[in-house]
Amino acid sequence: MENAKISGSIPLSIRKLVVRDVNNGQTHREVAKHYEISKTAVSKIMKKMKTFGSVVDRPGRERKPKTDARTDMKIIREVEKNPKITIRQIQEELQLSVSRRTVRRRIQAKEYHSKIAVRRPFISQVNKAKRLNTPINRSNTGKQCCGPTNPNSNCSTGRSGIACGASRVRSHKTTISLIKTGLEARFVFQQDNDPKHTAKLTKSFFRSCHIKALEWLPQSPDLNPIENVWAILDARIYKTGVTNKNTYVDALERAWEELDQQHSHNLVESMPKRLQEVLKAKGGHTHY
């Protein structure tokens, strides 16, 4: 370890000059002061010169690998036989005494990359039945207007429709926005069962504005296209590197204004496919 410290901090040319000056009669203190290194470093350099006859780094002094080439080959062979095998299973199969991190490094060295399986969301049997028997699946609402409530967006989808997931009634600006769009007269408003959406204040707001709210299903984010919009906003805000609330709000407003209308339209058009997948999965989860 001492050799590594010397070679890592002091160049070989300086080490040779240190040996020369000490042999010429200068003290360790004088040499250390001249080359701006510690007195201890000078002592280690001279000790190395006396022990090995050179201050050059000795070859083969790095840490040896914990597995040999044969073991590495066996690890890769197990991965190729079963790509879904876990590192723990490889350890048990080959009776390896090395850590899981070491096994992972050997796999990655051959450009194989381990992945953790995505855990499917749990949906209870009761909620599966509700998802199958929902009025959304039984009725034909025609075109659906799903997405952010934005006065600047052109969302003329007919006389009936569903406005999905745009309830942010905690702000006065949003209240005015909702009223200006005329949603209370033309649309059935949709939002999930988040506590702030089901709060008394929120329900009172909808009643006072005569906005009809759609009764939403539990455990059904896959039927709510606005979730895809939130994911886009989160990704864009993360890239800005915001550090406080004020900059976060500004970044959120900019990201909101920059949303692609075509992408919002595609989310709207995906609603029939989402409903079909729910029926196909018998109320279970979908890839959305």
N, C-alpha and C positions, 0 to 999 in steps of 0.2 A: 504493500500500500504506500510505503514511503517513496518508492521509486516513481509511482504514478503521480504523487503529489509534486515531486520535483519536476518531472517532465511536463506536467500540465501547467505549471506556473512560470517556469524559468526556461527560456530557449536554450538549446544545446550550445550555441555559440557563447552565451553568457557563462554557462557552466564551465566551459573550457578556459575562459578568461579568469574565472574565480580560482581554478586549480593553478593556473600560471602565476597569479599574483600571490597566492598563499605560499607556493614553492619558492617565490622570490623574496620571502621574508616578511610580507605584510601580515598584519594581524587579521583575525576574522572580523573584528569590529570595523577596521579600516576598509576591508573589502566589501563588507555589507553596506557601509555608508556610500562607497563609491558607486556601486551598481544598484543602489536603492532596493536592496532585498534584506530579509531578516538575517540576524546572526545565526539563527537556528538552521536556515536554509543553507548557509555556507558550511556549517558543520555537517549537514547531511550529505552535501555534495562531496566533501572531502572524505567522509566515511565510505561513501560509495566508491570513490576512486581507490581508496586503500583496500577495500574488500574485493572489488572485481577488476581493478586495474583500468577502468574506463568509466566515463560518466554517460555513455550512450545507453539508451534504454535497452534492456535485455529483451530479446524476442520471446514470445510465448508466455508473457507474464499476465495476459488478460485472463478473465474468468473463463474456465472451460465450460462448454455446454453441458447441461444436465442429461441430455439424451444423445445417443450416438446416431449415425446415419441409418442403421438398421431399424432402430425404434421409430425414427421419423418416417421411414418408409411404411412401417406397419400402421402408423397413425393415419397417413394419407390413404392407405388401402382401405381402412375401415370407413373413412369418409366417402370414398368412391363407391363402395359397396352399398352404403346406406346414407344418402345425403341428409336424411332427417335424424341421424343419430346425434345424441347429445354428448357433450364433453365428459360428463360423468359416466356415461355408458362406455365411452372409449377407455376411460381409466379402468373400469371394472373388467372390460373385455381383455385388455392387454396387461392387466395387473400392474399399472404404472404407479410409481411412488412419487412422481413429480406433481406439481400443482396444476390446477385447471388453467391458470394463466399461461403456463409453459406449453401445455397442449394447444391452447388457442394460438399462441405465437407460431408453432410449427405448422398449423393449418393455414394461417394467414400468410406465411412465407411462401406457400404454394398457390397463393392468390385465391384461396377459398375463404369465404366470409360467412361467419355464423350469424344467424338471425333468430330473434325471439318470435315465436308464433303470436299473432294478434289474438288477444282474448275476446271471444265473442260476447257481446252484451247479453246479460241475463234478462229474459222476459218471462214473467210468471204465466201460468196457464190461464189465469183469470184475465190478464191483460192481452194474451194472445186471442182469446175469444172476443174481447172488446175490439181488437184491431180488425178481426174478420167481420164483425157485425156493425162496424162503424157506419154512420150515415154517409160518410164520404165515399165509401166503397159501394154503397147501395144506390146512391143518387147520381144523377147526371147534371152537373152544374155548368156544363159547357166549358168555355175557356176560363182559365184561372189567372188572376193577377197576383203572383206571389213575389214578395221581395220588399225592399225598403220603401217606406212611404216618402217619396221624394216629389215635391211640387214641380220640379223641373223635368221629371221623366214623363214620357208619353206612354200611358198605360191604358189606352182605350180598348178594352177587351169585350165590349158588349154591355148589355144592361145588367147582367148578373155575373158574379165572380167571387173569388176569395182573395182577400189581401192577407198575405202570410207574414207573420212574425215581425211586425214593425212597431210593436207597442213599446214606446219609451216615454210613458206619460209622466215621468217624474219631472220633466222640464216644461216650462211654459211655452218655449219655442215649438216643441213637438206638438203640444195641444193645438196651437194655432195652425201648424202644418196639417194636422189631421182634418181640422175643420175646413181649411181652404181647399183640400182635395175633394171634398164632398163625399168622403167615404161613408158618412153616416146615412146617406140616402141611397147609395149605389152598391155597397158591398157588404158582405159578411166578413167581419174581421177575425183573423186567426192569430193566436199566440199560444205558446206552450204553457205548461202548468207550473212555471217558475213562481215561487212565493210572492214576488213583487207583482206578478201578473194577476194572481188570484186575491190580492189584498183588497180590503174594503174600499180604500181610496181609488184603486184602479176600477173596480166594478162601478163605483159611484160615478166616476168620470164617463164611462161608457153609457150608463143610463142617462146622465144629464145631456149627453151629446146625441142620444138616440142611435147609438152604434150597436148593431147586432153582432155579438161575438160568438164564434163557433165553439161549441163544446169540444175540447181537445182530448186526445187519448193519452193515457200515461205511457211512459217508456217508448215514445215514438218520435225521436229526433230525426229518424230516417224519412219521415213524411213531411218534414219541415225544411224547405229549401233555404230558408234564411240561415240555417246552420252552416251551409256552405259559404255564404257571404261572410259570416263572422270569422270563419277560418281564413279567408282571404285577407280580411282586415287585420287579423292577428299577425299573419305572416308579414304584411307590409309594415306594420307598426314595429315589429321586432327588429326589422332591418334598419329602422331609423335610430335605434339606440337611445330611446327616450329614457330620462332619469327621474322625472318628477311629474306631478299631476298636470300642471299647466302645459308642458310640452306634449304630454300624452294626449290631452284633449285636442290640441292643435293638429297633431299627427293623425289622430282619428278622423277629424273633419276633412283633412286633405285626402286621406285614403278613401273616405266615403264619396267625395266629389269625383274621384278618379275611377270609380267603379265602371266597368265595361257594361254598357246597356245590353249588348249582344249576349254576354255571359248571363245576365239576369234573365233575358228572354229564354235562354237554353234551360235555365233552372225551372222556369215556368213550364216549359214544354216537357220536362221530365216527370211531372206529377202523374200522368197516366201510367207511366212505366213503374213508378214507385208503388202505386196502388196495385198494379198487376203482380209485382214481386211479393207484396204482402200476402195476397191471395194464394200465390204459388207456394209460399213458405208456410201457409196455414197459420198466419198470424205471427210467425217467427221473425227473426232479424233479416234484413236485406243488406246488400253490399253498399247501399247508400249510407 
